Amino acid sequence: MSSIIQIALAFIAVLVVPGFAMSLAFFPRLNQLEVTERLAISIGLSITILVTLGLLMGYSQSLRSLTGGITAYSLLAALALVTIFFLVVWALRAAGLAVKDRRKVVKPRKGA
């Protein structure tokens, strides 16, 4: 039973989380996309990120010698770094949006 839970969590960690972080970086407002749209984009972006990392880690001689090739741990570390990068980008963009939105607040007039 616990192996089924581990497999499910691994699929979520690999096929949803990196793409979700990237979709947050592209669309920083949480209400910009519906839940199904963000989930579909997240899965597609995660697969794209995973394939790109695999190609870079397997094809580049310098990365292959640095990471030891494509292993579970090196791929997980690369996915974690990419996810953290996109979460930092999202946090910076969301902070900028919050400041911009605060400046555009229209106060109601007195007596209206």
RODO-491522 format. One record per residue (C-alpha): residue number from 1; residue in three letters; z, x, y. Coordinates in steps of 0.25 Angstrom, whole numbers. Example, Ala and Ser with C-alpha at 12.3 -4.5 7.8 and 13.67 -1.06 7.14 Angstrom:
@pos 1; code ala; w 31; u 49; v -18
@pos 2; code ser; w 29; u 55; v -4
% end
This chain:
@pos 1; code met; w 0; u 0; v 0
@pos 2; code ser; w 3; u 11; v 10
@pos 3; code ser; w -10; u 18; v 7
@pos 4; code ile; w -17; u 5; v 12
@pos 5; code ile; w -9; u 5; v 25
@pos 6; code gln; w -12; u 20; v 27
@pos 7; code ile; w -27; u 18; v 25
@pos 8; code ala; w -27; u 6; v 35
@pos 9; code leu; w -20; u 14; v 45
@pos 10; code ala; w -29; u 26; v 43
@pos 11; code phe; w -41; u 16; v 45
@pos 12; code ile; w -35; u 11; v 58
@pos 13; code ala; w -32; u 25; v 63
@pos 14; code val; w -46; u 30; v 60
@pos 15; code leu; w -55; u 18; v 63
@pos 16; code val; w -48; u 11; v 74
@pos 17; code val; w -38; u 20; v 82
@pos 18; code pro; w -48; u 31; v 88
@pos 19; code gly; w -58; u 20; v 91
@pos 20; code phe; w -48; u 11; v 98
@pos 21; code ala; w -43; u 23; v 106
@pos 22; code met; w -57; u 26; v 110
@pos 23; code ser; w -60; u 11; v 114
@pos 24; code leu; w -47; u 11; v 122
@pos 25; code ala; w -53; u 24; v 130
@pos 26; code phe; w -66; u 16; v 132
@pos 27; code phe; w -60; u 3; v 135
@pos 28; code pro; w -46; u 6; v 141
@pos 29; code arg; w -42; u -9; v 144
@pos 30; code leu; w -37; u -16; v 132
@pos 31; code asn; w -43; u -29; v 136
@pos 32; code gln; w -57; u -23; v 137
@pos 33; code leu; w -61; u -26; v 123
@pos 34; code glu; w -57; u -36; v 113
@pos 35; code val; w -49; u -32; v 101
@pos 36; code thr; w -61; u -33; v 91
@pos 37; code glu; w -70; u -26; v 101
@pos 38; code arg; w -60; u -14; v 102
@pos 39; code leu; w -57; u -14; v 87
@pos 40; code ala; w -72; u -13; v 84
@pos 41; code ile; w -75; u -2; v 94
@pos 42; code ser; w -62; u 5; v 89
@pos 43; code ile; w -68; u 6; v 75
@pos 44; code gly; w -81; u 10; v 79
@pos 45; code leu; w -76; u 21; v 89
@pos 46; code ser; w -66; u 26; v 78
@pos 47; code ile; w -78; u 27; v 68
@pos 48; code thr; w -86; u 35; v 79
@pos 49; code ile; w -74; u 44; v 82
@pos 50; code leu; w -71; u 47; v 67
@pos 51; code val; w -86; u 50; v 64
@pos 52; code thr; w -87; u 59; v 77
@pos 53; code leu; w -74; u 66; v 74
@pos 54; code gly; w -79; u 68; v 59
@pos 55; code leu; w -92; u 74; v 64
@pos 56; code leu; w -86; u 83; v 74
@pos 57; code met; w -75; u 88; v 64
@pos 58; code gly; w -85; u 90; v 53
@pos 59; code tyr; w -97; u 95; v 60
@pos 60; code ser; w -91; u 105; v 71
@pos 61; code gln; w -88; u 118; v 64
@pos 62; code ser; w -77; u 121; v 74
@pos 63; code leu; w -70; u 108; v 72
@pos 64; code arg; w -71; u 109; v 57
@pos 65; code ser; w -64; u 123; v 57
@pos 66; code leu; w -54; u 117; v 67
@pos 67; code thr; w -50; u 105; v 59
@pos 68; code gly; w -54; u 109; v 45
@pos 69; code gly; w -65; u 99; v 44
@pos 70; code ile; w -64; u 84; v 43
@pos 71; code thr; w -50; u 81; v 37
@pos 72; code ala; w -42; u 69; v 38
@pos 73; code tyr; w -32; u 76; v 47
@pos 74; code ser; w -42; u 82; v 56
@pos 75; code leu; w -49; u 69; v 58
@pos 76; code leu; w -36; u 62; v 60
@pos 77; code ala; w -32; u 72; v 71
@pos 78; code ala; w -46; u 71; v 77
@pos 79; code leu; w -45; u 56; v 77
@pos 80; code ala; w -31; u 56; v 83
@pos 81; code leu; w -35; u 66; v 94
@pos 82; code val; w -47; u 57; v 98
@pos 83; code thr; w -38; u 44; v 98
@pos 84; code ile; w -28; u 51; v 107
@pos 85; code phe; w -39; u 56; v 116
@pos 86; code phe; w -45; u 42; v 118
@pos 87; code leu; w -31; u 36; v 120
@pos 88; code val; w -28; u 46; v 131
@pos 89; code val; w -41; u 42; v 137
@pos 90; code trp; w -37; u 27; v 136
@pos 91; code ala; w -24; u 29; v 142
@pos 92; code leu; w -30; u 37; v 154
@pos 93; code arg; w -40; u 26; v 156
@pos 94; code ala; w -30; u 15; v 155
@pos 95; code ala; w -21; u 21; v 165
@pos 96; code gly; w -33; u 22; v 174
@pos 97; code leu; w -36; u 8; v 172
@pos 98; code ala; w -22; u 4; v 175
@pos 99; code val; w -22; u 11; v 188
@pos 100; code lys; w -35; u 5; v 192
@pos 101; code asp; w -31; u -9; v 188
@pos 102; code arg; w -18; u -8; v 196
@pos 103; code arg; w -26; u -5; v 208
@pos 104; code lys; w -35; u -17; v 207
@pos 105; code val; w -24; u -27; v 206
@pos 106; code val; w -26; u -38; v 216
@pos 107; code lys; w -13; u -43; v 222
@pos 108; code pro; w -13; u -58; v 226
@pos 109; code arg; w -12; u -61; v 240
@pos 110; code lys; w 1; u -67; v 246
@pos 111; code gly; w 0; u -82; v 249
@pos 112; code ala; w -12; u -84; v 239
% end
